[in-house]
Amino acid sequence: MDLSTQEVYEKIKEHQIINKEKEESILQASKVPKLGMLLVDTVFDTESAIKDAQKRTWYNIKVKSEFNISQEKTQELLESFIGTNVTLVIFHVDLVGSTDLSMNLPLKRLIPIIQAFTQEMSLVIEAYGGYVFKYVGDAILSFFFTEKDNVYLPCTNAVSCAYSMVKVVQEGMNRILEANGYPDLGIRIGIDIGENAIVQYGLRPEAVTTTNKNLRDTNTKKPNDLSNPDGINDEKNNVNVIVHKKPHLDILGYTINIASKMTNFAKPNQIIIGEEVYLNLDAKTKRKFKNLDIGNTGWIYINNSTGNTYELFVSN
């Protein structure tokens, strides 16, 4: 080696500092949600959520189909973890029989249902301290941050979130859909926990509209911006459109695959959780689940700690 002993020590120290900063960032991120590190089910008002879902679903199918959920906070949060690994509770929910829905309903009737579904499920996820990451057709992929050495709360909140979702669909949305000649909706939910990588795939443009009065503030480069913004100044209308180039992010890992694949074993309105989630629940919550006999289903996932088949547990 061409490095001196002192230089090697300095490199090691530098690496330790970087790892320490990553750990502190993850800890801070885990505390970002106001409810994310509390036992949320004790304060979540299910009855109010059901009534609100009924009102919004009625509005979507009768007045105007709307979707007003922003993923900006999720993206901004993940930007601080680009190139790092972080332990997340991955939460996957999708509609049962969406293919039949699309075959039997015209688009003008189908779209309001899908938008109402994604909006209501997203609101429940956010209420439990989770983050919506992406929408894939009729499925929603989200996550819950974990605090170092404490995964009980995010696992419990994710499971409670799943049970609340089922209630909101069955007692909220379906009451309105049935009354207006629509078929009932059913959902399948998969939850798992593990280490995931936050990776960047290029850049995406993000336009911000502001007035000339605020141009100075808007043109100030934000810490997470990866390039200087381009501006379009419309002096006549006193408007500026600032285009920032933001990183296009994705989450990669074993856990993502497991959480999405396990939903294939779920019946309508069932919840399936991975072995690691189950082990981090309290005894009362564990009794709501039973071991799923996956037999010769082609389930190939292995528990890296034991070398055995990764077990799944399904809601009773």
C-alpha positions, 0 to 999 in steps of 0.5 A: 500500500502507498498509504501511511499508517496515519493516512489509513487511520484518518480514512477509518475515522472519516468512514466512522464519521460518515456512518455516524452521520447516516445513523443520526439522519435516519434517527431524525427521519424516524421522528419526522412524522408527528405520529410515526413513533407513537402508538397511533391506534390509541388516537386514530378515530376510526368512526370519523375516518369512515364518515369522511371516506363516505363523504369523499367517495360520494363526492368523487362519484357524484360531483367531481373525481379528485385526487389531492395527495402530494408526495412531495414530503416523501421525496424530500425526506428520501433525498437525504438518504440517497446512496444509503441503506435504511431499515423500513417497514414496507406496506403494499396494498392493492385492490382485489379483482381490479381486472374485472372492474376494468372489464365491466365498468366504463372508464368514466365510472372506473376512474372515480373509484380508483382515485377514491380508493387511492386517496382514502388509503393514502390518508389512512397511511399518513394518519398512522405516520407512514409515507406514500412512496408510489402508485402502481395502477391499483396498488399503493406502495408506502413505508414506515421509518424505524428508529434504531433498536426500536421496530415495535412501534412502526410494525404495530402502527403498520398493522393497525393501519392495515386493519383501519384500511379494511374498515374504511373500505368495508364500512365507508367506501362500500356503503356509498358504492353499493348505494349507487350501483357500484360493486364492492371493493376488496383489498389485500395488504402485505407488510414486511420489514428489512433493509432497503437502499435509496437509489437515484435514477437521473433527474426529474423537472419540478416546476414552482410557480411564484410571483415576481415579489417572491422571486428572490426567495424562490431563486435561492438554491435549496440544499437538496437541489442538484442544479441551478433552477431555470426560470421563466419570467412572465412580467405581464402577469407578475408570475415566474415559473421556476424549474428545479431538477430534482432526483428521481428516487427509488427504493430497492431491496429484498423487502420490497419484493416480499411485501408485494409478492405476499399479497398474492396469497391474501383473500379479499380484505386479508392482511399478510405480514412477514416473519420479521414483522410478526416477531416484533408485535405484542402477544395480543396483536400476534393472536390476530394472525395465524401461520400461513401454510404456503406449501408448494406454492413456489414461495422461494424467499429465505430468512437470511438469519435462519436459512429456513423458508421465510414464514408468512402470517395471515389475519384471522 
